[in-house]
Amino acid sequence: MLQVDGRASHAQMAREVGVSEGTVRRRLAKLLQDKIIHVVAIAEPEQLGFHTSAFIGLQVDPSRVEAVAKHLASLSETEHVAVTTGAYDIFIWVNLASSEALAGFLHHKVGTVEGVRHTETFVSLETKKRAAGPGIR
């Protein structure tokens, strides 16, 4: 229910699930405390002026994967950083103002990172789903 409406009240959730409001409050507090869930707002990048979204696959020297991933995660432009299997060692997702901003990011921030051997950029043409994370549906 929180994935549909992160502002749902305890009373509303209790009615829908058929338990007491206190039960919902306790269960939610435990899920938050145990870091099983995080209640977050999901921004629409285009509404904030970010008109270029891209996934970037990086091939990285094996000894530098962790350091490169940590560095990329520290950049304000990265929305998501994942160490992966397959043709790329790391994938990152960015939302930037324009294709020119993407070019600058690739040349000046990604291309200068020690250990990055190759990148391939996939520009998103249209987003069909944007979610905070996986969930039970």
MDAnalysis code that builds the backbone (N, CA, C; Angstrom):
import MDAnalysis as mda
import numpy as np

u = mda.Universe.empty(411, n_residues=137, atom_resindex=np.repeat(np.arange(137), 3), trajectory=True)
u.add_TopologyAttr("name", ["N", "CA", "C"] * 137)
u.add_TopologyAttr("resid", np.arange(1, 138))
u.add_TopologyAttr("resname", ["MET", "LEU", "GLN", "VAL", "ASP", "GLY", "ARG", "ALA", "SER", "HIS", "ALA", "GLN", "MET", "ALA", "ARG", "GLU", "VAL", "GLY", "VAL", "SER", "GLU", "GLY", "THR", "VAL", "ARG", "ARG", "ARG", "LEU", "ALA", "LYS", "LEU", "LEU", "GLN", "ASP", "LYS", "ILE", "ILE", "HIS", "VAL", "VAL", "ALA", "ILE", "ALA", "GLU", "PRO", "GLU", "GLN", "LEU", "GLY", "PHE", "HIS", "THR", "SER", "ALA", "PHE", "ILE", "GLY", "LEU", "GLN", "VAL", "ASP", "PRO", "SER", "ARG", "VAL", "GLU", "ALA", "VAL", "ALA", "LYS", "HIS", "LEU", "ALA", "SER", "LEU", "SER", "GLU", "THR", "GLU", "HIS", "VAL", "ALA", "VAL", "THR", "THR", "GLY", "ALA", "TYR", "ASP", "ILE", "PHE", "ILE", "TRP", "VAL", "ASN", "LEU", "ALA", "SER", "SER", "GLU", "ALA", "LEU", "ALA", "GLY", "PHE", "LEU", "HIS", "HIS", "LYS", "VAL", "GLY", "THR", "VAL", "GLU", "GLY", "VAL", "ARG", "HIS", "THR", "GLU", "THR", "PHE", "VAL", "SER", "LEU", "GLU", "THR", "LYS", "LYS", "ARG", "ALA", "ALA", "GLY", "PRO", "GLY", "ILE", "ARG"])
u.atoms.positions = np.array([
    [0.812, -1.195, 0.000],
    [0.000, 0.000, 0.000],
    [0.852, 1.254, 0.000],
    [1.968, 1.217, 0.725],
    [2.842, 2.386, 0.756],
    [3.509, 2.635, -0.585],
    [3.698, 1.582, -1.399],
    [4.267, 1.786, -2.726],
    [3.298, 2.534, -3.627],
    [2.027, 2.392, -3.386],
    [1.015, 3.111, -4.161],
    [0.851, 4.519, -3.617],
    [0.826, 4.652, -2.268],
    [0.661, 5.959, -1.627],
    [1.497, 5.985, -0.360],
    [2.679, 6.564, -0.448],
    [3.593, 6.643, 0.691],
    [3.060, 7.484, 1.832],
    [1.968, 8.211, 1.588],
    [1.375, 9.049, 2.627],
    [0.122, 8.419, 3.233],
    [-0.138, 7.156, 2.922],
    [-1.318, 6.485, 3.469],
    [-1.266, 6.504, 4.994],
    [-2.386, 6.781, 5.610],
    [-2.436, 6.838, 7.075],
    [-2.487, 5.430, 7.659],
    [-2.112, 5.350, 8.940],
    [-2.192, 4.069, 9.639],
    [-3.635, 3.582, 9.651],
    [-4.573, 4.501, 9.861],
    [-5.993, 4.131, 9.912],
    [-6.455, 3.566, 8.569],
    [-6.054, 4.223, 7.486],
    [-6.449, 3.758, 6.146],
    [-5.889, 2.365, 5.874],
    [-4.612, 2.160, 6.190],
    [-4.004, 0.850, 5.965],
    [-4.665, -0.211, 6.837],
    [-4.982, 0.136, 8.090],
    [-5.626, -0.816, 8.997],
    [-6.976, -1.258, 8.438],
    [-7.756, -0.310, 7.925],
    [-9.058, -0.658, 7.346],
    [-8.897, -1.600, 6.162],
    [-7.939, -1.297, 5.283],
    [-7.766, -2.107, 4.070],
    [-7.257, -3.511, 4.379],
    [-6.409, -3.640, 5.398],
    [-5.818, -4.935, 5.736],
    [-6.688, -5.716, 6.731],
    [-7.508, -4.993, 7.483],
    [-8.377, -5.667, 8.448],
    [-7.712, -5.934, 9.785],
    [-6.815, -5.038, 10.197],
    [-6.173, -5.143, 11.512],
    [-6.334, -3.797, 12.218],
    [-5.884, -3.737, 13.461],
    [-6.024, -2.483, 14.211],
    [-4.975, -1.466, 13.749],
    [-5.284, -0.213, 14.023],
    [-4.334, 0.858, 13.690],
    [-3.025, 0.684, 14.456],
    [-3.113, 0.244, 15.715],
    [-1.919, -0.005, 16.523],
    [-1.032, -1.089, 15.913],
    [-1.667, -2.121, 15.357],
    [-0.906, -3.192, 14.703],
    [-0.149, -2.644, 13.498],
    [-0.823, -1.824, 12.702],
    [-0.157, -1.218, 11.541],
    [1.006, -0.356, 12.007],
    [0.790, 0.470, 13.025],
    [1.835, 1.368, 13.526],
    [3.059, 0.563, 13.993],
    [2.813, -0.510, 14.764],
    [3.923, -1.338, 15.275],
    [4.664, -2.048, 14.137],
    [3.906, -2.630, 13.192],
    [4.539, -3.351, 12.077],
    [5.343, -2.401, 11.206],
    [4.787, -1.228, 10.930],
    [5.500, -0.246, 10.111],
    [6.763, 0.238, 10.817],
    [6.664, 0.503, 12.117],
    [7.838, 0.948, 12.881],
    [8.939, -0.112, 12.836],
    [8.551, -1.384, 12.958],
    [9.537, -2.481, 12.922],
    [10.188, -2.595, 11.540],
    [9.378, -2.487, 10.460],
    [9.923, -2.545, 9.095],
    [10.902, -1.404, 8.851],
    [10.574, -0.220, 9.339],
    [11.479, 0.932, 9.179],
    [12.735, 0.752, 10.016],
    [12.569, 0.322, 11.271],
    [13.706, 0.128, 12.168],
    [14.688, -0.913, 11.632],
    [14.153, -1.995, 11.073],
    [14.992, -3.074, 10.550],
    [15.507, -2.783, 9.133],
    [15.183, -1.594, 8.615],
    [15.611, -1.161, 7.283],
    [15.141, -2.113, 6.183],
    [13.970, -2.701, 6.400],
    [13.354, -3.550, 5.383],
    [12.680, -2.673, 4.345],
    [12.117, -1.566, 4.800],
    [11.525, -0.594, 3.881],
    [12.026, 0.807, 4.207],
    [11.943, 1.674, 3.222],
    [12.202, 3.104, 3.366],
    [11.035, 3.803, 2.685],
    [10.469, 4.776, 3.335],
    [9.398, 5.543, 2.724],
    [10.046, 6.770, 2.102],
    [9.933, 6.882, 0.769],
    [10.604, 7.959, 0.045],
    [9.659, 8.593, -0.970],
    [10.027, 9.780, -1.403],
    [9.315, 10.433, -2.505],
    [10.069, 10.122, -3.790],
    [9.336, 9.860, -4.857],
    [9.957, 9.596, -6.149],
    [9.708, 10.812, -7.036],
    [10.770, 11.497, -7.385],
    [10.654, 12.698, -8.207],
    [10.520, 12.332, -9.683],
    [9.852, 13.172, -10.418],
    [9.780, 13.052, -11.874],
    [10.875, 13.951, -12.435],
    [11.973, 13.365, -12.939],
    [13.125, 14.155, -13.376],
    [12.778, 15.271, -14.365],
    [11.921, 14.997, -15.323],
    [11.600, 16.028, -16.320],
    [10.951, 17.248, -15.683],
    [10.151, 17.050, -14.644],
    [9.511, 18.170, -13.956],
    [10.543, 19.030, -13.226],
    [11.716, 18.450, -12.969],
    [12.794, 19.171, -12.281],
    [13.846, 19.694, -13.253],
    [13.591, 19.558, -14.551],
    [14.522, 20.081, -15.550],
    [15.544, 19.092, -16.062],
    [15.407, 17.819, -15.712],
    [16.337, 16.796, -16.179],
    [15.687, 16.060, -17.349],
    [16.070, 16.425, -18.567],
    [15.407, 15.911, -19.763],
    [16.164, 14.780, -20.450],
    [17.325, 14.401, -19.917],
    [18.112, 13.316, -20.506],
    [18.418, 12.281, -19.435],
    [17.881, 11.075, -19.629],
    [18.157, 9.957, -18.726],
    [18.981, 8.930, -19.490],
    [19.957, 8.342, -18.819],
    [20.799, 7.360, -19.494],
    [21.272, 6.291, -18.519],
    [21.433, 5.096, -19.062],
    [22.076, 3.988, -18.366],
    [23.460, 3.871, -18.982],
    [24.462, 3.745, -18.159],
    [25.832, 3.690, -18.656],
    [26.482, 2.415, -18.122],
    [26.914, 1.562, -19.047],
    [27.627, 0.350, -18.677],
    [29.114, 0.636, -18.686],
    [29.813, 0.201, -17.657],
    [31.249, 0.447, -17.553],
    [32.014, -0.866, -17.430],
    [33.056, -0.994, -18.222],
    [34.011, -2.082, -18.044],
    [35.175, -1.485, -17.270],
    [35.541, -2.180, -16.196],
    [36.488, -1.623, -15.230],
    [37.562, -2.668, -14.933],
    [38.783, -2.197, -14.676],
    [39.838, -3.105, -14.241],
    [39.325, -3.874, -13.020],
    [39.471, -5.212, -13.003],
    [38.913, -6.012, -11.903],
    [39.323, -5.532, -10.514],
    [40.533, -5.086, -10.358],
    [40.992, -4.646, -9.036],
    [40.406, -3.291, -8.628],
    [39.735, -2.611, -9.533],
    [39.219, -1.266, -9.259],
    [37.693, -1.195, -9.193],
    [37.004, -2.322, -9.360],
    [35.541, -2.294, -9.432],
    [34.934, -1.632, -8.195],
    [35.304, -2.071, -7.021],
    [34.721, -1.521, -5.791],
    [35.026, -0.035, -5.643],
    [36.263, 0.361, -5.899],
    [36.644, 1.769, -5.765],
    [35.909, 2.641, -6.772],
    [35.794, 2.149, -8.002],
    [35.095, 2.919, -9.037],
    [33.616, 3.042, -8.680],
    [32.996, 1.949, -8.249],
    [31.574, 1.989, -7.876],
    [31.345, 2.964, -6.725],
    [32.218, 2.941, -5.748],
    [32.096, 3.856, -4.604],
    [32.231, 5.308, -5.060],
    [33.198, 5.567, -5.934],
    [33.386, 6.928, -6.442],
    [32.157, 7.390, -7.222],
    [31.661, 6.546, -8.110],
    [30.492, 6.908, -8.917],
    [29.270, 7.143, -8.034],
    [29.129, 6.352, -6.974],
    [28.004, 6.526, -6.054],
    [28.071, 7.865, -5.327],
    [29.261, 8.426, -5.195],
    [29.406, 9.709, -4.496],
    [29.048, 10.910, -5.371],
    [28.900, 10.694, -6.679],
    [28.594, 11.799, -7.584],
    [27.118, 12.170, -7.505],
    [26.840, 13.457, -7.481],
    [25.452, 13.914, -7.368],
    [24.613, 13.528, -8.579],
    [25.228, 13.309, -9.720],
    [24.489, 12.985, -10.947],
    [23.953, 11.560, -10.978],
    [24.551, 10.652, -10.211],
    [24.141, 9.251, -10.288],
    [22.920, 8.985, -9.418],
    [21.935, 8.349, -10.018],
    [20.715, 7.949, -9.314],
    [20.852, 6.530, -8.782],
    [21.559, 5.694, -9.532],
    [21.654, 4.277, -9.205],
    [23.025, 3.792, -9.663],
    [23.690, 3.026, -8.812],
    [24.988, 2.435, -9.154],
    [24.931, 0.969, -8.747],
    [25.198, 0.068, -9.701],
    [25.138, -1.367, -9.416],
    [26.360, -2.072, -9.977],
    [26.978, -2.913, -9.163],
    [28.043, -3.801, -9.623],
    [27.317, -5.009, -10.204],
    [27.677, -5.394, -11.431],
    [26.912, -6.397, -12.161],
    [27.783, -7.515, -12.719],
    [27.115, -8.525, -13.240],
    [27.777, -9.587, -13.993],
    [27.537, -9.319, -15.468],
    [28.234, -10.038, -16.313],
    [28.010, -9.899, -17.747],
    [29.055, -9.025, -18.409],
    [28.666, -8.394, -19.496],
    [29.605, -7.620, -20.305],
    [30.116, -6.372, -19.593],
    [29.354, -5.871, -18.614],
    [29.750, -4.664, -17.893],
    [29.904, -4.970, -16.418],
    [30.897, -4.349, -15.807],
    [31.161, -4.557, -14.390],
    [30.268, -3.692, -13.511],
    [29.903, -2.530, -14.030],
    [29.088, -1.567, -13.285],
    [28.078, -0.954, -14.249],
    [26.876, -0.730, -13.771],
    [25.891, 0.069, -14.494],
    [25.518, 1.252, -13.617],
    [25.412, 2.419, -14.238],
    [24.918, 3.585, -13.512],
    [23.743, 4.179, -14.281],
    [22.888, 4.854, -13.551],
    [21.733, 5.529, -14.134],
    [21.844, 6.989, -13.748],
    [21.723, 7.861, -14.728],
    [21.813, 9.298, -14.474],
    [20.634, 10.021, -15.113],
    [20.255, 11.128, -14.524],
    [19.285, 12.056, -15.089],
    [19.989, 13.405, -15.156],
    [20.084, 13.956, -16.365],
    [20.794, 15.212, -16.564],
    [19.929, 16.174, -17.373],
    [20.315, 17.430, -17.382],
    [19.513, 18.464, -18.032],
    [19.431, 18.300, -19.545],
    [20.508, 17.810, -20.173],
    [20.543, 17.777, -21.639],
    [21.561, 16.754, -22.119],
    [21.559, 16.540, -23.428],
    [22.574, 15.638, -23.995],
    [23.963, 16.256, -23.853],
    [24.048, 17.576, -23.870],
    [25.347, 18.241, -23.660],
    [25.850, 17.996, -22.239],
    [24.937, 18.042, -21.271],
    [25.325, 17.755, -19.889],
    [25.766, 16.298, -19.746],
    [25.100, 15.397, -20.466],
    [25.509, 13.994, -20.455],
    [26.910, 13.846, -21.030],
    [27.189, 14.512, -22.127],
    [28.527, 14.449, -22.737],
    [29.581, 14.951, -21.756],
    [29.307, 16.055, -21.094],
    [30.252, 16.583, -20.104],
    [30.465, 15.620, -18.953],
    [29.388, 15.004, -18.483],
    [29.485, 14.022, -17.402],
    [30.355, 12.841, -17.819],
    [30.122, 12.327, -19.030],
    [30.905, 11.194, -19.520],
    [32.378, 11.543, -19.693],
    [32.655, 12.704, -20.266],
    [34.037, 13.084, -20.548],
    [34.811, 13.513, -19.305],
    [34.164, 14.277, -18.437],
    [34.896, 14.894, -17.328],
    [34.764, 14.188, -15.985],
    [33.696, 13.416, -15.825],
    [33.514, 12.754, -14.530],
    [33.704, 11.244, -14.609],
    [33.195, 10.599, -15.652],
    [33.346, 9.143, -15.770],
    [34.651, 8.792, -16.463],
    [34.946, 9.485, -17.545],
    [36.129, 9.171, -18.345],
    [37.443, 9.402, -17.651],
    [37.439, 10.160, -16.569],
    [38.686, 10.454, -15.855],
    [38.912, 9.553, -14.643],
    [37.975, 8.643, -14.383],
    [38.100, 7.760, -13.221],
    [39.106, 6.659, -13.511],
    [40.083, 6.529, -12.626],
    [41.116, 5.511, -12.799],
    [40.504, 4.117, -12.745],
    [40.801, 3.306, -13.744],
    [40.316, 1.936, -13.799],
    [39.186, 1.728, -14.791],
    [38.554, 2.816, -15.244],
    [37.482, 2.689, -16.230],
    [38.133, 2.463, -17.589],
    [37.829, 1.314, -18.201],
    [38.427, 0.960, -19.488],
    [37.534, 1.296, -20.666],
    [36.212, 1.135, -20.474],
    [35.284, 1.313, -21.590],
    [33.904, 1.628, -21.024],
    [33.171, 2.491, -21.740],
    [31.789, 2.754, -21.356],
    [30.886, 2.615, -22.577],
    [29.647, 2.289, -22.316],
    [28.628, 2.307, -23.361],
    [27.399, 2.962, -22.755],
    [26.862, 3.934, -23.458],
    [25.760, 4.728, -22.933],
    [24.474, 4.398, -23.670],
    [23.421, 4.171, -22.897],
    [22.101, 3.871, -23.434],
    [21.172, 5.005, -23.004],
    [20.795, 5.867, -23.936],
    [19.917, 6.988, -23.614],
    [18.477, 6.490, -23.598],
    [17.766, 6.837, -22.554],
    [16.373, 6.443, -22.411],
    [15.502, 7.329, -23.283],
    [14.682, 6.709, -24.124],
    [13.779, 7.464, -24.986],
    [12.460, 7.772, -24.291],
    [12.028, 6.849, -23.424],
    [10.752, 7.021, -22.739],
    [10.742, 6.111, -21.515],
    [10.271, 6.620, -20.388],
    [10.185, 5.821, -19.168],
    [8.764, 5.319, -18.998],
    [8.608, 4.020, -18.902],
    [7.295, 3.399, -18.745],
    [6.959, 3.132, -17.280],
    [7.981, 3.014, -16.427],
    [7.763, 2.768, -15.004],
    [8.915, 3.370, -14.226],
    [8.589, 4.025, -13.125],
    [9.603, 4.560, -12.223],
    [9.166, 4.180, -10.819],
    [9.986, 3.418, -10.112],
    [9.636, 2.968, -8.772],
    [10.841, 3.104, -7.856],
    [10.577, 3.155, -6.572],
    [11.657, 3.286, -5.594],
    [12.414, 1.995, -5.410],
    [11.800, 0.873, -5.678],
    [12.482, -0.398, -5.512],
    [11.539, -1.562, -5.676],
    [12.091, -2.759, -5.548],
    [11.248, -3.955, -5.738],
    [10.269, -4.092, -4.592],
    [9.192, -4.738, -4.861],
    [8.206, -4.941, -3.806],
    [7.342, -6.146, -4.085],
    [6.563, -6.497, -3.114],
    [5.631, -7.604, -3.250],
    [4.359, -7.043, -3.858],
    [3.920, -7.620, -4.928],
    [2.722, -7.111, -5.617],
    [1.633, -8.169, -5.620],
])
